[in-house]
Each structure stands twice: as C-alpha cells, then as structure tokens.
Amino acid sequence: MLHEDAQGDLAVTELRLSQALLALQSVIAAADGHVELAIGAVLEGALRLVPSADGVLVAVTEPAGLICRAARGSFETLAGRRLDGVTHSAEIALSEGRYMYDPDIGSGGGFAPMIARLGARSVAVVPIPFRAGHVGVLKIGAARPDAFTEEHQLAIRLLAGPLALAFLGSAHLEASEGHESADRRFVATFEQAAVGMAHVGPDGGFMRVNQRFCEIAGYKNDELLAGGFQQITHPDDLEIDEHHVAELIDGAADSYTLEKRYIRSDGETVWVNLTVSLVRNQAAAPEFFVAVVEDISARKIAEQAARRDSLTGLLNRRGLIELLNQMVDPGSDREAFVLAFLDMDGFKNVNDQLGHDEGDRCLVSIAETLIASRRRGDRLARLGGDEFVMILPNTAEAEARPLIDEACQAIKSDAEACGWPISVSAGAVAIPDKTSCLATDIIAAADRLMYRAKRSKRSSLLIETYAPPSPQ
C-alpha cells in the first residue's frame, strides 16, 4: 500500500506510470519479437520512471549461466558478463520467484559486493515471469541508500510485465522463424529430391507432387492433382496397394514398401519401389499419406532379362524355378495346377540337315505356337535346347489333357507346314491344391513321364497326379 501522506502526488504518479507502461507496450509491439530492442526500451524507460536510479540491467538464464543481456547507466560495464555466483540477489529472486529490495547494501544482506563496487547502495531485483517459471531478472540500483519510494518500487515491479511480453514475443518469433525455416527446408527437399515424392489424401487423391514424381509417373503436375493413385496404378497391382493403405488407416502398420507398376500417360508401364507412411492430425485421424517412389524399371528389365530365354522370350530355367517356388510356397494359397514337359523329337535333324539358323527359326515358331494356344494365366518356359514347359494354373488332370494335346498337335502341324521333321513327346504332372513339394521335384517328375511317353508306342502324352519322391 502507498503511504496516505503521498496521496496528493499519487494520481500524477499513477498517470505517469500508466502512460509509461502503455508507451513501452507500443515499443515492444513495434519490436515485433526482437527482444534486444524491447529490453533496451524497458531499461531506458526504467531510468525515466525512477529518477533516483542510476543503473539498470536485465540478466537472463542461459546454458552458460546467468548472463547480463543489456545494461544502462552505472551498470553498463556488466553487459555480456556472467553474473551467477557474484550477485546473490538475482539468484535468490530467480529460485524463489520473489521481488527483493535492499535499501542499503552497505549494511550487508544477500547483495553482492560487485554492485557496491559500481557505486550502488539501494538495489531492487524483480524476477521476469516466462511461461511456467522465470527467464531472468530486472535489477535497478541507486547511488544513495533508501533511494526508492514505494511508488518507485511499484513501477520497478510493474516493468517485469513488459519484459515478460518481450520474451514471449521473442519466443513466438523464434518459433515462427523456425517453422518458416523448416518449411523452406521441406520445400527444397520435396521439390529437389532425386526420388518422386507425393502427398496423397485419405481418398487416394494427389494433394502435392514433386517434379521427379511427374517424370516417373509420366503425367503433368495438374493432371496428377486432378486424379488419384488408383487411376495410374496397374490394375494387377491395385488390390495389394489398397490393402496396405487400409492397414495404415487401421493402425495395423506404420508404413509399407511395395514394388508396383504405374501406367504412364503414353500407355507405357513403369516399375517403381513405393514407400508409404501416414500422417495423422492432432485428433489422430488420417490427414495425408507421404509416398516416396523410385524408378526401378531398369532393374526390373535386367531381372526379367535374367529370367527370360533370349531366343524365344519365354521364361528360362531360372525364371521357371522362381515361378514354381512361388506357386508351392507354404505361405501361398497353393492352388492345383498342371506342369507339362514337352520335348521336340527329331529336332536334332533340323539343325543337322537345315542348319542352326533354321533350327532357331523352328524354336521361335514353337514358342509362338505355344503362346497362341495358351489360356490367360498359363505360363510357358524354354529350359534349353528343344525342351519346353507349360504351366496350367487352377487346372485339374482331366481338364489339362486336351489342352496339352492340342498344343502338341499345333506344334506338329506347323512343323509339317515348314518342312521340319519333328514331333512332340510330353509328360505332365497334376499338382493337387495344398500339396507340399519342391519345384525341382515337379520338373523331374514331368521329365520322367516325358521319357516314358517318348518310349511308348501308344501315346505321346502321359499325365499323372504328382507323388512326392520317397525319402532316401
């Protein structure tokens, strides 16, 4: 409370204080978060509000300790110095969060001799509130004892408010600048990335794509933003992709990686390695997906070339083994299928009598005949020389026999038309669903049946249900 005998001057003091505080608030607002400008304005305002003061400083708690950020008047030499350990009043004010005033430090107390050496006798210390604690202190000193009236001390204590606003504004500015800097870094990373990047809405629509994504997908930016990933995904890859998306939304997975195909605007297919993660909003609801794609077409072409027969384009032995391993994998559905092993009887005579170039033309013709006779989903392979393989998925033994026989007759008819003295011997094994077997055992079983058919005088095609080899 102010002394009653000071009431005559109090109205003027309160008006002056209010005007000064309003002026400081305007300066702090104009400083726009630049705390050094705001601190300087408060220090200069303090010397005007408290005429008996001749030194004022603001010290802030930093990792290096309590550092004097700015000072005016007789305290100016303390600017930039570390004050903890040598000015106990500030430490007490910070630790206890309370205002401290010593009317005469010459009489002892918690105030350090450093201040006394600067000529101070009266010292007031105010902690500066910031969020849940205190960021530093405002310290004001005067050269004579008992220099600060209650009105002066009220003004000193109220100056902590503008300082708190200044530090809060600075924190907001730093956060804003940090966000802006992070945004700039993100934009640069997103736009200049060597891989394709896209933000995709929960409905699958593209929200944002970078230039590399456009190049990989083969569409312009606005064309992609007008649609979604469903429109550019190869139909055979869409179901598995949507399955993974559903798992992300349900929280069953944090991300997924998938090799899939896009259909470009020119109709060409491009293989990509796709990695997708989900960003959720503050309510934990799906906000958007982050998709990163890498063009792996060159690798896929090389892999396919390694699995293909260079002459006919059919699967080679390596490709066939990999396919069969997938079909008999215990983790797969393991549906019933039939594998037929076809050998071209008399093909050696084509090479010997007509030359190897003609032999190659014969092999290509056989491959083309098999391709023309196959159903959708059937697979073909050339194991080398004159040996070919047909795989008939989801096919029972009775259904397979006429299909294989028809293919063999078509090969024989084409060969006769071209003057190639060849016929076909075939052995086939029917693999029931859920059968446990090895790819190499299946091929060997069909090969044995083919040789039996070759020796048989009754049939050029033998087909049996597969029986796993007996343990040795």
C-alpha positions as a printed NumPy array, in Angstrom:
array([[  0.   ,   0.   ,   0.   ],
       [  1.128,   3.543,  -0.656],
       [  1.515,   5.934,   2.281],
       [ -1.552,   8.074,   2.851],
       [  0.597,  11.224,   3.037],
       [  1.653,  10.596,  -0.539],
       [ -1.917,  10.595,  -1.907],
       [ -1.57 ,  14.15 ,  -3.21 ],
       [  1.177,  13.123,  -5.645],
       [ -0.153,   9.615,  -6.259],
       [ -2.569,  10.499,  -9.058],
       [  0.211,  12.089, -11.028],
       [  2.491,   9.125, -10.307],
       [ -0.134,   6.57 , -11.383],
       [ -0.949,   8.531, -14.54 ],
       [  2.716,   8.839, -15.412],
       [  3.294,   5.153, -14.712],
       [  0.301,   4.106, -16.82 ],
       [  1.42 ,   6.293, -19.694],
       [  4.958,   4.932, -19.485],
       [  3.781,   1.316, -19.427],
       [  1.479,   1.916, -22.4  ],
       [  4.35 ,   3.525, -24.28 ],
       [  6.561,   0.521, -23.518],
       [  3.901,  -1.861, -24.751],
       [  3.765,   0.07 , -28.034],
       [  7.552,  -0.122, -28.373],
       [  7.53 ,  -3.858, -27.631],
       [  4.798,  -4.427, -30.192],
       [  6.792,  -2.454, -32.764],
       [  9.894,  -4.527, -31.923],
       [  7.989,  -7.491, -33.427],
       [  9.657, -10.12 , -31.286],
       [ 13.176,  -8.664, -31.404],
       [ 13.916,  -8.935, -27.714],
       [ 17.075,  -6.788, -27.638],
       [ 15.15 ,  -3.74 , -28.877],
       [ 12.429,  -4.358, -26.318],
       [ 14.894,  -4.791, -23.431],
       [ 16.665,  -1.57 , -24.366],
       [ 13.36 ,   0.317, -24.348],
       [ 12.447,  -1.062, -20.903],
       [ 15.849,  -0.166, -19.413],
       [ 15.69 ,   3.38 , -20.702],
       [ 12.08 ,   3.646, -19.557],
       [ 13.101,   2.45 , -16.085],
       [ 15.648,   5.248, -15.706],
       [ 12.977,   7.774, -16.689],
       [ 10.322,   6.318, -14.391],
       [ 12.666,   6.08 , -11.409],
       [ 14.723,   9.289, -11.464],
       [ 16.723,   8.251,  -8.392],
       [ 18.068,   5.163, -10.2  ],
       [ 21.41 ,   5.414, -11.952],
       [ 21.974,   1.809, -13.007],
       [ 19.709,  -0.869, -14.502],
       [ 20.249,  -4.257, -16.152],
       [ 18.456,  -7.345, -17.402],
       [ 20.121, -10.713, -16.797],
       [ 18.838, -13.895, -18.431],
       [ 19.301, -17.542, -17.543],
       [ 21.192, -19.212, -20.389],
       [ 23.036, -22.531, -20.724],
       [ 26.274, -20.761, -19.77 ],
       [ 24.7  , -19.28 , -16.624],
       [ 23.023, -16.004, -15.636],
       [ 24.17 , -13.582, -18.354],
       [ 23.651,  -9.819, -18.388],
       [ 21.892,  -9.262, -21.72 ],
       [ 21.792,  -5.46 , -21.526],
       [ 22.617,  -2.677, -19.049],
       [ 22.34 ,   1.106, -18.777],
       [ 23.823,   3.785, -16.546],
       [ 26.296,   2.774, -13.872],
       [ 25.684,  -0.933, -14.59 ],
       [ 26.67 ,  -0.649, -18.255],
       [ 30.05 ,  -2.315, -17.725],
       [ 28.251,  -5.525, -16.71 ],
       [ 26.716,  -6.073, -20.18 ],
       [ 27.594,  -9.515, -21.503],
       [ 29.087, -10.711, -18.215],
       [ 28.122, -13.825, -16.315],
       [ 26.5  , -12.799, -13.024],
       [ 25.581, -16.007, -11.214],
       [ 27.819, -16.67 ,  -8.236],
       [ 28.656, -12.998,  -7.84 ],
       [ 25.22 , -11.427,  -7.474],
       [ 23.28 , -13.483,  -4.955],
       [ 20.178, -11.316,  -5.041],
       [ 19.412, -12.316,  -8.628],
       [ 19.853, -15.992,  -7.824],
       [ 17.525, -15.745,  -4.834],
       [ 14.92 , -13.818,  -6.821],
       [ 15.005, -16.466,  -9.556],
       [ 14.974, -19.509,  -7.296],
       [ 12.221, -18.198,  -5.031],
       [ 10.36 , -16.203,  -7.672],
       [ 10.001, -13.111,  -5.491],
       [ 10.802,  -9.414,  -5.58 ],
       [ 13.784,  -8.322,  -3.457],
       [ 14.765,  -4.841,  -2.253],
       [ 17.71 ,  -3.809,  -0.115],
       [ 17.572,  -0.103,   0.823],
       [ 21.237,  -0.113,   1.821],
       [ 23.553,  -2.858,   0.667],
       [ 26.288,  -1.364,   2.78 ],
       [ 24.557,  -2.885,   5.799],
       [ 25.034,  -6.454,   4.497],
       [ 22.432,  -8.906,   3.163],
       [ 22.316, -11.027,   0.04 ],
       [ 23.527,  -8.427,  -2.452],
       [ 26.967,  -8.927,  -3.935],
       [ 29.855,  -6.533,  -3.49 ],
       [ 30.078,  -6.262,  -7.311],
       [ 27.114,  -3.902,  -7.263],
       [ 28.616,  -1.957,  -4.39 ],
       [ 31.844,  -1.502,  -6.334],
       [ 29.787,   0.154,  -9.057],
       [ 28.582,   2.697,  -6.521],
       [ 25.146,   1.241,  -5.78 ],
       [ 23.633,   1.443,  -2.304],
       [ 19.938,   0.794,  -2.981],
       [ 19.144,  -2.257,  -5.13 ],
       [ 15.841,  -3.775,  -6.295],
       [ 15.566,  -7.116,  -8.117],
       [ 12.45 ,  -8.353,  -9.952],
       [ 12.14 , -11.86 , -11.46 ],
       [ 10.819, -11.818, -15.042],
       [  7.992, -14.352, -15.441],
       [  8.005, -16.575, -18.523],
       [  5.577, -19.425, -19.081],
       [  5.728, -21.672, -16.004],
       [  8.886, -20.159, -14.498],
       [ 11.197, -17.178, -14.75 ],
       [ 13.547, -16.295, -17.593],
       [ 15.745, -13.792, -15.777],
       [ 15.75 , -10.671, -13.588],
       [ 15.481,  -6.898, -13.828],
       [ 17.895,  -5.186, -11.418],
       [ 17.867,  -1.471, -10.619],
       [ 20.353,   0.349,  -8.389],
       [ 20.829,   3.831,  -6.952],
       [ 23.909,   5.518,  -5.524],
       [ 22.229,   6.611,  -2.292],
       [ 20.604,   4.479,   0.404],
       [ 16.828,   4.116,   0.619],
       [ 16.518,   5.723,  -2.795],
       [ 13.339,   4.02 ,  -3.966],
       [  9.952,   5.069,  -2.649],
       [  7.002,   2.71 ,  -2.653],
       [  5.863,   4.361,  -5.868],
       [  9.269,   3.705,  -7.413],
       [  9.214,   0.092,  -6.273],
       [  5.733,  -0.363,  -7.716],
       [  6.995,   0.968, -11.049],
       [ 10.04 ,  -1.318, -10.899],
       [  7.887,  -4.368, -10.222],
       [  5.432,  -3.469, -12.978],
       [  8.282,  -3.26 , -15.5  ],
       [  8.57 ,  -7.048, -15.3  ],
       [  5.324,  -7.215, -17.293],
       [  6.613,  -5.523, -20.467],
       [  9.786,  -7.6  , -20.223],
       [  7.734, -10.788, -19.991],
       [  5.825,  -9.706, -23.11 ],
       [  9.112,  -9.036, -24.882],
       [ 10.478, -12.515, -24.143],
       [  7.19 , -14.144, -25.086],
       [  7.167, -12.246, -28.38 ],
       [ 10.75 , -13.315, -28.994],
       [  9.85 , -16.949, -28.351],
       [  6.96 , -16.702, -30.792],
       [  9.23 , -15.067, -33.369],
       [ 11.861, -17.777, -32.986],
       [  9.189, -20.447, -33.272],
       [  7.731, -18.741, -36.336],
       [ 11.144, -18.333, -37.926],
       [ 11.893, -21.928, -37.037],
       [  8.691, -23.063, -38.729],
       [  9.419, -20.88 , -41.751],
       [ 12.945, -22.242, -41.929],
       [ 11.637, -25.783, -41.596],
       [  9.06 , -25.06 , -44.295],
       [ 11.771, -23.741, -46.61 ],
       [ 13.912, -26.791, -45.965],
       [ 10.945, -29.073, -46.576],
       [ 10.   , -27.354, -49.83 ],
       [ 13.608, -27.525, -51.039],
       [ 13.88 , -31.186, -50.047],
       [ 10.484, -32.045, -51.548],
       [ 10.946, -30.238, -54.841],
       [ 14.61 , -31.069, -55.412],
       [ 14.563, -34.686, -54.246],
       [ 16.125, -37.235, -56.578],
       [ 13.159, -39.527, -55.904],
       [  9.49 , -38.938, -56.583],
       [  7.509, -37.597, -53.635],
       [  3.774, -37.095, -53.219],
       [  1.223, -36.192, -50.574],
       [ -1.904, -38.256, -51.045],
       [ -5.27 , -37.67 , -49.379],
       [ -7.116, -40.426, -47.482],
       [ -9.312, -40.904, -50.567],
       [ -6.261, -41.541, -52.753],
       [ -6.267, -38.154, -54.475],
       [ -2.927, -36.455, -55.044],
       [ -2.552, -33.289, -52.942],
       [  1.02 , -32.425, -53.888],
       [  3.654, -33.993, -56.145],
       [  7.209, -33.019, -56.976],
       [  8.713, -32.785, -60.438],
       [ 10.515, -36.113, -60.156],
       [  7.227, -37.867, -59.379],
       [  5.712, -36.307, -62.507],
       [  8.657, -37.544, -64.576],
       [  8.402, -41.087, -63.208],
       [  4.613, -41.33 , -63.494],
       [  4.59 , -39.714, -66.933],
       [  1.963, -37.064, -66.204],
       [  1.94 , -33.293, -65.768],
       [  1.501, -31.855, -62.281],
       [ -2.056, -30.648, -62.854],
       [ -3.034, -33.975, -64.425],
       [ -1.917, -35.853, -61.319],
       [ -3.603, -33.406, -58.931],
       [ -6.869, -33.915, -60.804],
       [ -6.841, -37.659, -60.039],
       [ -5.502, -40.211, -57.613],
       [ -3.067, -43.088, -57.36 ],
       [ -5.832, -45.516, -58.336],
       [ -6.006, -44.021, -61.836],
       [ -2.315, -44.522, -62.611],
       [ -1.739, -47.855, -60.839],
       [ -1.52 , -51.014, -62.945],
       [ -4.785, -52.964, -62.464],
       [ -2.917, -56.072, -61.304],
       [ -1.215, -54.088, -58.513],
       [ -4.168, -52.045, -57.261],
       [ -5.676, -54.584, -54.861],
       [ -2.473, -55.186, -52.874],
       [ -1.752, -51.45 , -52.766],
       [ -5.222, -50.662, -51.397],
       [ -4.827, -53.478, -48.857],
       [ -1.674, -51.855, -47.469],
       [ -3.388, -48.444, -47.399],
       [ -6.228, -49.912, -45.334],
       [ -3.697, -51.354, -42.873],
       [ -2.139, -47.912, -42.396],
       [ -5.525, -46.303, -41.764],
       [ -6.484, -49.045, -39.288],
       [ -3.185, -48.607, -37.439],
       [ -2.04 , -52.146, -38.214],
       [  1.187, -50.792, -39.76 ],
       [  3.252, -47.601, -39.648],
       [  4.451, -47.793, -43.256],
       [  4.773, -50.169, -46.15 ],
       [  7.07 , -50.744, -49.126],
       [  5.852, -52.249, -52.366],
       [  7.175, -52.837, -55.864],
       [  4.362, -51.905, -58.228],
       [  3.643, -50.583, -61.69 ],
       [  2.27 , -47.276, -62.915],
       [  0.66 , -46.838, -66.321],
       [  2.069, -43.675, -67.878],
       [  0.018, -41.286, -69.997],
       [  1.618, -42.768, -73.143],
       [  0.497, -46.261, -72.12 ],
       [  3.974, -47.45 , -71.14 ],
       [  4.475, -49.323, -67.86 ],
       [  6.991, -48.098, -65.292],
       [  8.111, -50.13 , -62.292],
       [  8.567, -48.245, -59.015],
       [  9.634, -49.028, -55.492],
       [  6.947, -47.341, -53.382],
       [  7.248, -46.476, -49.681],
       [  4.203, -45.003, -47.941],
       [  3.607, -43.657, -44.428],
       [  0.55 , -41.993, -42.891],
       [  0.445, -38.57 , -41.233],
       [ -2.342, -38.117, -38.69 ],
       [ -3.783, -34.851, -37.366],
       [ -3.961, -33.82 , -33.703],
       [ -7.157, -35.841, -33.324],
       [ -5.262, -38.932, -34.608],
       [ -7.419, -39.018, -37.738],
       [ -5.699, -39.74 , -41.091],
       [ -4.628, -36.454, -42.697],
       [ -2.493, -37.485, -45.669],
       [ -0.075, -40.126, -46.894],
       [  3.558, -39.443, -47.758],
       [  4.602, -41.504, -50.765],
       [  8.187, -41.866, -51.981],
       [  8.758, -43.59 , -55.321],
       [ 11.949, -44.707, -57.029],
       [ 12.046, -45.738, -60.677],
       [ 13.278, -49.344, -60.742],
       [ 12.358, -50.092, -64.347],
       [ 15.993, -50.635, -65.36 ],
       [ 16.461, -53.168, -62.569],
       [ 13.209, -54.901, -63.422],
       [ 14.207, -55.11 , -67.083],
       [ 17.549, -56.608, -66.086],
       [ 15.856, -59.057, -63.721],
       [ 13.349, -60.057, -66.372],
       [ 16.146, -60.49 , -68.9  ],
       [ 17.908, -62.819, -66.476],
       [ 14.717, -64.884, -66.232],
       [ 13.978, -64.957, -69.958],
       [ 15.23 , -67.092, -72.809],
       [ 16.998, -64.712, -75.176],
       [ 15.814, -66.551, -78.301],
       [ 12.096, -67.062, -77.617],
       [ 11.342, -64.561, -74.832],
       [  9.81 , -67.341, -72.711],
       [ 10.859, -67.978, -69.128],
       [ 14.214, -69.723, -68.851],
       [ 15.098, -72.358, -66.243],
       [ 15.849, -69.721, -63.602],
       [ 12.566, -67.936, -64.231],
       [ 10.646, -71.212, -64.163],
       [ 12.178, -72.301, -60.849],
       [ 11.381, -68.937, -59.251],
       [  7.785, -69.1  , -60.506],
       [  7.291, -72.647, -59.227],
       [  8.805, -71.773, -55.864],
       [  6.189, -69.044, -55.515],
       [  3.384, -71.405, -56.511],
       [  4.364, -74.12 , -53.993],
       [  5.369, -71.731, -51.206],
       [  3.703, -72.937, -47.958],
       [  2.658, -69.331, -47.316],
       [  0.745, -69.122, -50.618],
       [ -2.715, -70.473, -51.474],
       [ -1.084, -73.407, -53.308],
       [ -3.925, -73.998, -55.749],
       [ -3.977, -77.02 , -58.029],
       [ -2.015, -76.793, -61.285],
       [ -0.509, -78.949, -64.007],
       [  3.063, -78.822, -65.313],
       [  3.776, -80.341, -68.73 ],
       [  7.275, -81.102, -70.043],
       [  7.465, -81.063, -73.878],
       [ 10.397, -82.463, -75.891],
       [ 10.751, -81.971, -79.664],
       [ 11.512, -85.372, -81.189],
       [ 13.668, -85.094, -84.302],
       [ 14.778, -81.517, -83.672],
       [ 18.437, -82.556, -83.936],
       [ 17.795, -83.411, -87.585],
       [ 16.598, -79.848, -88.228],
       [ 19.923, -78.484, -87.003],
       [ 21.986, -81.165, -88.741],
       [ 20.184, -81.069, -92.088],
       [ 18.953, -77.48 , -92.354],
       [ 21.46 , -75.574, -90.214],
       [ 21.342, -73.851, -86.847],
       [ 19.707, -70.69 , -88.194],
       [ 16.795, -72.782, -89.378],
       [ 16.839, -74.569, -86.036],
       [ 16.489, -71.225, -84.263],
       [ 13.57 , -70.291, -86.527],
       [ 11.97 , -73.607, -85.642],
       [ 12.328, -72.971, -81.891],
       [ 10.872, -69.466, -82.223],
       [  7.95 , -70.886, -84.198],
       [  7.305, -73.489, -81.49 ],
       [  7.276, -70.746, -78.843],
       [  4.851, -68.671, -80.916],
       [  2.574, -71.682, -81.354],
       [  2.526, -72.323, -77.603],
       [  1.805, -68.65 , -76.929],
       [ -1.088, -68.714, -79.393],
       [ -2.593, -71.81 , -77.783],
       [ -2.261, -70.837, -74.123],
       [ -5.086, -69.514, -71.963],
       [ -4.963, -66.328, -69.921],
       [ -2.807, -67.075, -66.891],
       [ -0.948, -70.036, -68.4  ],
       [  2.847, -69.738, -68.263],
       [  5.479, -71.017, -70.684],
       [  9.202, -71.712, -70.423],
       [ 12.072, -72.995, -72.533],
       [ 14.577, -74.935, -70.474],
       [ 17.199, -75.063, -73.196],
       [ 17.664, -76.902, -76.47 ],
       [ 14.325, -78.295, -77.608],
       [ 12.667, -78.667, -74.167],
       [  9.614, -76.562, -73.306],
       [  7.355, -76.367, -70.236],
       [  3.69 , -75.431, -69.901],
       [  2.173, -74.436, -66.538],
       [ -1.616, -74.563, -66.352],
       [ -2.838, -72.896, -63.109],
       [ -6.14 , -73.865, -61.46 ],
       [ -6.383, -76.862, -63.731],
       [ -7.235, -80.478, -62.91 ],
       [ -5.722, -83.513, -64.645],
       [ -8.779, -84.255, -66.774],
       [ -9.019, -80.66 , -67.976],
       [ -5.299, -80.444, -68.745],
       [ -5.041, -83.442, -71.088],
       [ -6.906, -81.935, -74.089],
       [ -5.142, -78.574, -73.616],
       [ -1.684, -80.155, -73.735],
       [ -2.62 , -82.484, -76.582],
       [ -3.982, -79.558, -78.608],
       [ -0.719, -77.617, -78.141],
       [  1.349, -80.643, -79.201],
       [ -0.766, -81.174, -82.321],
       [ -0.473, -77.474, -83.231],
       [  3.325, -77.69 , -82.995],
       [  3.371, -80.818, -85.165],
       [  1.102, -79.24 , -87.79 ],
       [  3.198, -76.063, -88.022],
       [  6.385, -78.135, -88.274],
       [  4.982, -80.178, -91.15 ],
       [  3.963, -76.994, -92.948],
       [  7.515, -75.65 , -92.607],
       [  9.212, -78.905, -93.581],
       [ 10.633, -79.589, -90.129],
       [ 10.682, -83.323, -89.364],
       [  9.666, -83.111, -85.707],
       [  7.002, -84.471, -83.361],
       [  6.34 , -83.918, -79.66 ],
       [  6.616, -86.142, -76.59 ],
       [  5.07 , -84.784, -73.397],
       [  4.898, -85.747, -69.746],
       [  2.697, -83.892, -67.292],
       [  2.114, -83.96 , -63.542],
       [ -1.043, -82.699, -61.845],
       [ -0.344, -80.985, -58.516],
       [ -3.371, -81.066, -56.182],
       [ -4.002, -77.986, -54.057],
       [ -2.182, -77.75 , -50.716],
       [  0.427, -80.251, -51.922],
       [  3.839, -79.87 , -50.309],
       [  6.558, -80.224, -52.932],
       [  9.735, -78.775, -54.401],
       [  9.972, -77.033, -57.765],
       [ 12.859, -79.227, -58.909],
       [ 10.984, -82.405, -57.93 ],
       [  7.977, -81.37 , -60.031],
       [ 10.123, -80.721, -63.108],
       [ 11.975, -84.009, -62.62 ],
       [  8.698, -85.935, -62.311],
       [  7.337, -84.416, -65.533],
       [ 10.661, -85.084, -67.274],
       [ 10.488, -88.782, -66.333],
       [  6.96 , -89.042, -67.692],
       [  8.076, -87.352, -70.916],
       [ 10.779, -90.011, -71.444],
       [  8.231, -92.751, -70.766],
       [  5.957, -91.191, -73.387],
       [  8.874, -90.984, -75.838],
       [  9.485, -94.723, -75.423],
       [  5.803, -95.575, -75.539],
       [  4.268, -96.756, -78.784],
       [  0.732, -95.992, -77.632],
       [  0.789, -92.329, -76.532],
       [  2.974, -89.277, -76.996],
       [  1.447, -87.742, -73.805],
       [  1.471, -89.217, -70.31 ],
       [ -0.115, -87.377, -67.383],
       [ -0.271, -88.45 , -63.727],
       [ -1.045, -86.981, -60.332],
       [  2.158, -85.876, -58.666],
       [  3.548, -88.14 , -55.952],
       [  6.37 , -86.754, -53.775],
       [  9.585, -88.799, -54.009],
       [ 10.128, -91.378, -51.289],
       [ 12.612, -90.408, -48.549],
       [ 16.033, -91.865, -49.219]])
